[in-house]
């Protein structure tokens, strides 16, 4: 029997994390969209998108007809919709702001989820993958997720909500995300297949252990990869040097038994002076870290672009367009590629 020809339409493509994941799952991306010019240029730099219709613009202004016309240029039997609406309104990082100040569910950016649902209803793909931060299910935002599921179900989709951690899929990074996956077919399993496991469990049962960050970034430690932006000279440079690998500022507090404590435990953001250990997975790579927000390299510097890209499991030869700040934002906002691949493969199984 001939293999089913499935293609993807990608919304909020960003630097292409979920798009590359789709290619790795053998589903080429027929259409990619984003409103950020640097992201669009990043996609154009990479050969995976040579045959993709790339549309720059705000999804509020991109019509379903325009997407359908672009999709029609690529022959296909079935199609899926992938993407994650910008997640700032739902981010855990905003919880310290009081609910009076938080925009939460009334944030206009949440309306982008409506645009995703509009495209879903109009294009009627055979399945979809929608990604967001885990706090989309927090009581403050839960109504949005419930409404999403209600609308998708009414459009004829069987839906699964997957609470995923990137560690379980071969990504050397603790990064929790929510995926809402919908299919017009039937799911063959309860959840996507996990490929990696906690070290103790892996050793006992002969499974692959979580990937430690040293395994994926050590090759970029040489001077040929030096970036001026990695320098940490300034206010807390000496303190950073004293933090042991795998710890944060709390190593310099009375709580840790540090002589002449420099800080008070639990009075700073947890990621303040946070340093990687080569023998453990990384913490979440962020899009816009503050000047002393980690994770920092164990060599007492900021991470380099090829390092953060590798931690996000982008292909080694993947190219990014824009300023150093823009590239950090693009990579930090991306869905880790191997994590996205597991989700798309799970959907694909239900379609064929």
C-alpha positions as a printed Julia matrix, in Angstrom:
352×3 Matrix{Float64}:
   0.0    0.0    0.0
   1.34   3.46  -0.91
   2.44   5.59   2.03
   0.04   8.38   2.96
   1.4   11.78   1.96
   0.95  14.03   5.01
   2.02  17.68   5.15
   1.92  20.32   7.89
   0.71  23.9    8.18
   2.7   25.7   10.89
   1.37  28.73  12.78
   3.61  30.81  15.09
   6.6   29.01  13.56
   9.22  31.15  15.29
  12.71  29.82  14.6
  11.19  26.53  13.42
  11.48  24.16  16.4
   8.15  22.44  15.79
   8.62  22.72  12.02
  11.96  20.88  12.11
  10.32  18.34  14.42
   7.68  17.78  11.75
  10.36  17.16   9.1
  12.06  14.69  11.46
   8.71  12.9   11.76
   8.67  12.7    7.92
   5.92  15.29   7.59
   7.17  18.15   5.4
   5.94  21.64   6.23
   3.94  23.09   3.35
   3.25  26.47   5.01
   5.04  28.34   7.82
   3.91  31.63   9.34
   5.24  34.13  11.84
   4.96  37.86  12.49
   8.61  38.29  13.56
  10.84  39.28  10.64
  13.99  37.73  12.11
  12.19  34.4   12.55
  11.03  34.49   8.95
  14.59  35.16   7.78
  15.83  32.29   9.97
  13.45  29.9    8.21
  14.61  31.15   4.81
  18.26  30.49   5.76
  17.65  26.77   6.25
  17.31  24.3    3.39
  14.51  22.36   5.09
  12.22  25.23   4.09
  13.25  25.45   0.43
   9.86  24.1   -0.66
   7.81  25.73   2.09
   5.49  28.69   1.5
   6.7   31.13   4.17
   4.19  33.83   5.12
   5.27  36.81   7.22
   2.47  38.5    9.13
   0.26  38.63  12.2
  -2.14  35.68  12.22
  -4.98  38.12  12.94
  -4.49  39.42   9.41
  -3.61  36.18   7.56
  -6.84  34.74   6.19
  -7.7   31.06   6.14
  -8.12  31.39   2.36
  -4.54  32.62   2.05
  -3.29  29.63   4.04
  -5.44  27.21   2.02
  -4.09  28.65  -1.26
  -0.5   28.27  -0.06
  -1.21  24.73   1.13
  -2.7   23.79  -2.24
   0.72  24.29  -3.87
   2.0   21.14  -2.14
   0.37  17.85  -3.18
  -0.89  15.9   -0.17
  -3.36  13.27   0.99
  -3.65  14.51   4.56
  -2.66  17.59   6.51
  -1.93  18.55  10.1
  -1.86  21.91  11.88
   1.0   22.61  14.28
   1.99  25.55  16.46
   1.97  27.16  19.86
   0.46  30.58  20.41
   2.77  33.06  22.22
   2.66  31.97  25.84
   3.66  35.07  27.82
   0.17  35.62  29.27
   0.25  32.14  30.79
   3.88  31.99  31.88
   4.75  30.91  35.41
   7.28  33.74  35.48
   4.35  36.13  35.84
   2.85  34.53  38.95
   4.71  36.74  41.39
   2.7   39.68  40.03
  -0.61  39.97  41.88
  -3.73  38.87  40.05
  -4.9   42.47  40.01
  -1.9   43.39  37.89
  -1.86  40.2   35.84
  -3.78  40.36  32.6
  -4.2   36.58  32.54
  -7.21  35.42  30.62
  -8.04  38.95  29.44
  -4.65  39.45  27.84
  -5.15  40.31  24.16
  -2.35  37.9   23.25
  -4.64  35.07  24.38
  -6.74  36.01  21.34
  -4.06  34.34  19.21
  -5.4   31.02  20.48
  -8.71  32.03  18.9
  -6.88  32.53  15.59
  -5.39  29.03  15.85
  -8.89  27.65  16.41
 -10.22  29.72  13.51
  -7.65  28.15  11.16
  -8.4   24.72  12.62
 -12.13  25.14  11.95
 -11.61  26.54   8.44
  -8.9   24.18   7.15
 -10.23  21.07   8.88
  -6.85  19.3    9.04
  -6.77  15.58   9.81
  -5.04  16.34  13.1
  -3.27  19.05  15.07
  -0.58  19.68  17.69
  -0.96  22.76  19.89
   1.87  23.6   22.31
   1.98  25.9   25.31
   3.47  26.39  28.78
   2.25  24.05  31.52
   0.64  26.96  33.36
  -2.02  27.07  30.64
  -3.71  24.55  32.98
  -3.26  26.76  36.05
  -6.62  27.87  37.57
  -5.97  31.42  36.3
  -5.85  30.21  32.69
  -7.72  26.9   32.81
 -10.85  28.35  31.21
  -8.84  28.98  28.02
  -7.71  25.35  27.8
 -11.23  24.09  28.51
 -12.7   26.31  25.81
 -10.02  25.17  23.36
 -10.9   21.52  24.0
 -14.62  22.21  23.71
 -14.24  23.91  20.33
 -11.83  21.27  18.97
 -14.17  18.46  20.09
 -17.1   20.19  18.44
 -15.06  20.3   15.21
 -14.85  16.5   15.3
 -11.47  15.9   16.93
 -10.55  13.31  19.53
  -8.22  15.22  21.86
  -5.47  14.36  24.33
  -3.81  16.76  26.75
  -0.2   15.7   27.21
   1.85  17.1   30.09
   5.36  16.59  28.76
   8.89  17.07  30.04
  11.56  17.46  27.35
  13.89  15.18  29.35
  11.71  12.18  28.51
  12.34  12.58  24.76
  16.13  12.86  24.58
  16.42  16.63  25.2
  19.16  17.52  27.7
  16.89  20.06  29.37
  14.24  20.15  32.09
  11.42  21.86  30.23
   7.78  21.15  30.95
   5.15  21.92  28.34
   1.52  21.18  27.58
   0.52  19.72  24.22
  -3.07  19.46  23.09
  -3.15  16.87  20.33
  -6.22  16.23  18.22
  -7.04  13.69  15.51
  -9.95  12.82  13.28
  -8.69   9.24  13.61
  -8.05   7.18  16.74
  -5.05   7.33  19.05
  -3.08   4.09  19.07
  -1.63   4.69  22.55
  -2.42   6.67  25.68
   0.56   9.01  25.3
   3.63   9.71  23.15
   6.43   7.17  23.52
   9.08   8.23  26.04
  12.6    7.42  24.93
  14.7    8.45  27.97
  14.3    7.85  31.69
  15.69   8.89  35.12
  19.2    7.41  35.59
  18.26   4.96  38.39
  15.3    3.58  36.48
  17.24   3.45  33.21
  20.11   1.48  34.75
  17.78  -0.98  36.47
  15.64  -1.66  33.4
  18.2   -1.31  30.59
  16.73   1.92  29.2
  18.33   5.09  27.9
  19.04   7.58  30.71
  18.33  11.31  30.54
  20.91  13.13  28.39
  23.38  15.21  30.4
  24.16  18.66  29.07
  27.9   17.99  28.92
  27.22  15.38  26.23
  25.63  17.9   23.89
  27.59  21.13  24.41
  31.15  20.16  25.33
  32.18  20.24  21.66
  31.5   24.0   21.6
  33.9   24.87  24.44
  36.84  25.76  22.21
  38.07  29.33  21.59
  36.83  29.18  17.98
  33.28  29.42  19.35
  34.01  32.45  21.54
  31.34  35.2   21.64
  31.88  38.63  23.23
  28.4   38.32  24.75
  29.49  35.36  26.87
  31.6   37.56  29.17
  30.27  37.97  32.72
  32.48  40.79  33.98
  30.52  43.01  36.33
  28.66  43.13  39.62
  28.34  39.43  40.4
  31.18  37.94  38.37
  33.24  36.94  41.41
  30.17  35.45  43.07
  29.38  33.4   39.97
  32.87  31.89  40.08
  32.24  30.7   43.65
  28.96  28.91  42.8
  29.64  25.17  42.3
  28.4   23.56  39.05
  24.77  22.51  39.35
  23.89  25.14  41.97
  22.66  28.74  42.21
  23.18  31.74  44.49
  21.95  29.68  47.48
  25.42  28.09  47.57
  26.6   31.48  48.88
  24.08  31.66  51.77
  23.95  30.56  55.4
  21.43  27.92  54.31
  24.31  26.15  52.51
  26.77  26.79  55.34
  28.69  29.45  53.39
  31.04  31.51  55.59
  30.2   35.23  55.55
  27.01  34.73  53.5
  26.62  37.07  50.52
  22.91  36.41  49.97
  19.84  35.23  51.86
  18.25  31.98  50.66
  14.89  32.32  48.88
  15.2   36.09  48.55
  16.26  35.97  44.9
  14.87  34.46  41.74
  15.77  30.77  41.72
  17.69  31.2   38.44
  19.98  33.92  39.87
  23.6   32.77  39.31
  22.29  29.34  38.27
  25.13  27.25  36.87
  25.03  24.09  34.77
  26.72  20.85  35.74
  28.08  18.84  32.79
  26.89  15.66  34.53
  23.22  16.67  34.7
  20.6   17.93  32.22
  20.22  21.68  31.73
  17.51  23.81  33.23
  15.09  25.58  30.91
  16.68  27.84  28.3
  14.88  31.19  28.46
  14.12  33.67  25.71
  15.08  36.86  27.55
  17.34  36.14  30.5
  18.31  39.03  32.77
  22.01  39.9   33.14
  22.61  37.47  36.03
  19.95  34.91  35.24
  21.15  31.42  34.34
  21.77  28.84  33.34
  25.43  29.81  33.03
  28.16  27.53  31.72
  30.27  25.71  34.34
  33.21  27.69  32.93
  31.66  30.85  34.47
  30.33  32.41  31.3
  27.06  32.78  29.45
  26.1   30.04  27.02
  27.05  30.41  23.35
  24.54  30.29  20.49
  25.55  26.79  19.28
  25.24  25.6   22.89
  21.71  26.87  23.47
  20.71  25.59  20.01
  22.12  22.14  20.87
  20.3   22.11  24.22
  17.1   22.83  22.26
  18.1   19.94  19.91
  18.22  22.01  16.73
  20.33  20.36  14.0
  24.0   21.26  14.33
  24.1   23.1   10.99
  20.91  25.11  11.65
  21.31  28.83  10.97
  19.75  31.77  12.83
  19.23  35.33  11.61
  19.4   38.51  13.65
  21.2   40.14  16.56
  22.54  38.08  19.47
  19.55  39.16  21.57
  17.12  38.21  18.79
  18.75  34.79  18.31
  18.56  34.06  22.06
  14.87  34.95  21.99
  14.19  32.79  18.93
  15.94  29.73  20.38
  14.54  30.22  23.88
  10.97  30.46  22.55
  11.28  27.35  20.39
   9.8   23.95  21.09
  12.74  21.57  21.66
  12.95  19.69  18.39
  13.09  16.12  19.75
  10.19  16.84  22.1
   8.11  18.17  19.21
   9.06  15.15  17.08
   7.66  12.77  19.7
   4.36  14.67  19.78
   4.02  14.79  15.99
   4.9   11.1   15.63
   2.2   10.32  18.19
  -0.33  12.25  16.12
   0.91  10.68  12.88
   0.27   7.15  14.22
  -3.43   8.05  14.55
  -3.68   9.23  10.94
  -2.3    6.24   9.02
